[in-house]
Amino acid sequence: MMDVKILVADDEATVRMFFKMVVNKEQLPVAALAEADNGAEAVRLARELKPDLIFLDIRMPGLDGLRAAEAILAADPGANIVIVSAYNEFEYARTAFRAGVADYLLKPIKPADVAALVNKAAASMTRAGEPAPRQPAKTPALVKAVVDYVEKNLDKPLQL
């Protein structure tokens, strides 16, 4: 597994300390853990450090976690963001997922949830580093044939 770069953004120092404790206690594959205490700083650090996994508190002074997530995802659509919230409100979760976040954790956060997300990020990075499987040479011809068929039969009901 590859080591993960993490960004934790929360206005509560105890929450940021919790993440460090979990990383150390669980001996998670983490190369670096950066911290931010507000949304604007989180956006700046995300652009600068390009973390593999970002934990954002939903309510922070200035720029909240949802707006920070939108800004980060606008600059890096592949960012892996997890919203952390003490609020079990459906609208927050729905807004977060519509923005493109990967997950939503409720406080109090369970160490096992943090470990699972970090390990999942590390595993996906490992898979991303592997060479892509080779496509058969006929794939472009097959795609062209499908596109041609659809274009010729667009006015007819299509079936499998």
N, C-alpha and C positions, 0 to 999 in steps of 0.2 A: 504494500500500500504506500501511496505517496503522502507526504506531509501536507497538511492543509494550512492555508493562511486564513485567519479568522479576524473579523471586525465585530466588536460588540459595542452597540450604541444604546446607552441607557443613562438617564439623568441620576439614577441612584447608584452610588459607588458600591454599595453592598451587592447589587446585582452583577455589576462588572467583576467584582471580586469572586462571586459565586462561580462565574464561568471559568476564571483562572483556576480556582480550586478544583473544579470538575476535570478540567484538562489535565492538571497535575495528578490528581488522585487516581483517575482512570487511565493514566498514561496514554492519552489519545495521540494520534499521529498529527500533531500540530507543529508547524514550523514557526509561526508567529501569531500573537494575539494582540491586535491593536484595539484601543479603546477610544470612544467618543462619548461626551456627556450631553450632546444635543444633535439634532438632525442635520443642521448645516455642516457641522464638523464631520458627521458620518458621511455626507455626500462628498466632501472634500477628500477625506481619507480613502473612500471607496475608489475615487478616480485616480488618486495618487498610488495606492498600494495594490489595487486590483485583487482584493481578497477572494478566496474560493468560496467562502461562506460568510454571510452577514446576518447577525442577529440585531434587529431593530425594535426598540421599545415603541409602542404605538403612541404614547403620549410623552412628549419631551418639550422643553421650552423652545420657543421660536418655531422651527420647522418640525412638525410632528413626524412620527415614523411612516405614516402612509404617504405623506408628501415627499419625504426623503426617499422612500422606496421608488416612487414614481420618477424622481430625478435620477436616481442611480440606474434604474432600468432604461430610462431614455438614453443615457450615455452608454450603457452596457446591457443590451437586452438579454444576455445570457447570465446575468448576475443571479446568484443563488441566495435569495433573501428569505429569512424566517422572521415573521413578526412575533414579538413577545408582548403579551398584554395581560393586565390584571382584570380586563373587562371582557366578560363572557357575553358580548352583544353580537348578534348575528350580522348586523349591518357593518360593524367593523371588519369582521371576517370576510364578508362578501366583497366589500370595497378592496380589501387587501388582495384577495385572490383575483379580482378583476384587474388590479394593477399589475399582476404577474408574479406575486410572491410564491415561493415554493411551499411554505408551510406556515402554520400559526400555532404558537405555544401559549398556553395559559399559565400565569403565575399562580401559585408557586411552581416553578419549573422543576421537573424531575431530572436528576443527574442522568438517568438512563435515556431520557429523550435527547439530551444534549449529546451524549455519547453516540446514540444511534445516528443522529444527523451528521456528526463529524465523521463517523466511520463510513456513512453512505457517500458523503462528499469525497472522501479519500478514495473509496472504491471506484467512484465514477471517474475521478481523475486518472486512476490507474488504467481503466478501460479506454479512456480518451487517448492515453499515450500509446496504446497498442496500434499496430498498423491496421488499417481498415481492410476488411475482407475484399478480395478482388472480385469485381463484377464480371460476369461472362461477357464476352465481346459482342454477343447478340443483343444485349440490353438496349442500346440506342436504336437498333432496327425495330425492336419490339415496341418501344415507346413511340417511334414514328408511325408504326402501323396502327397503334391504338388511337393516336391523335388524328390520323387520316380517316379512320373509321368514324370517329365521333364527329368530325367536321362534315363528312359526307352524309351522315345520318342524323344530324342535329334536329331536323324537323320531324323525325319519327320517334316514337317512344323507344327508349333504349332499354335493353335487358342484358343481364349477364351473359 
